[in-house]
Amino acid sequence: MSILIGLIKFFEHYSLFNQQRETIGNWAMLGFLGLPLFFISAYKNTADDPQKRKSVVITGGGLFIIALMVGGISVLAYLF
């Protein structure tokens, strides 16, 4: 996701692939939507094993925090 968004910014800066930029943005959005669905499925499939469920929750929370940090850094980099 973040790699695709970085590509969009790169293409905007150098005015490359003007017509394909929107398509790349849609791919990033699909990744953004697919990640929570992946963790919901993993959470449901670990209903019988509390240890696995705990690891899924910790991993999902960690990835969510990392995604927020990357998003915040990219917004700050874009502004400055």
N, C-alpha and C positions, 0 to 999 in steps of 0.2 A: 504494500500500500504506500508506504512512505517513499519507496524507490520510484514508484510511478508518479507520485506527486512531485518529487524532485525532478523527474524527467520533464514534466509539464513546465515547471519553472525554468528549466534550462532551455526548453524549446521556445518559451515566451521571450526569454532574454535575447536569444539569437535569431528570433523570428523564423524558426524552422518548423516544418510540418504543421502549418496553420490549420489545415483541414482535419488532420488526425488528432489534434490536441483534445478535442471533445471526446473522442473515442477512448483515449488513454485515461481521461478523467472518469469516464464511466467504469473502466476496469478497476480503478482505485476504489470507487464506490462499492462495487461488487465485493471486493476484498474486505471492505469495512463492514458490510452487512453479513458476509459469510463467517467471519470470526466469531461473533456471538452465537450464531446458529451451531457452529462446531462445538462450542463449549456447552451449550444447552444439551446437545445430543450426548456428549461425553458425561455430563452430570446425570442424565436420565439412565444411561447404560451402566452406571456404577451404583445403582440403588442397593445392591446386595452387599457391597463391600465398603464399609465406612472409611477404611484407610485410603482406598483409591479415590473415593468421593472427596476426602479432605485434600488430597493432592491435586485433584481437578480444580477445586475451589481456590487453592493457593496459587496454582499456575495461572488460572484465569484472572485472578485479582492482580497478580504481578504483571501479566501482559497488558491489562487494562491501564495500570499505572504507567507502564513504559510507553504505551500509546499516547497517553495524556502528556507525558514529558516530551516525547518526540513532536507531537502536535504543537505544544507550547513553544518549543525551541524553533520549529519551522516558522511559526507566526512571528516570533521575535526577529528571526533572521530576515524574514520578508519585509518587516517594518523598518529595520535598520539596515 
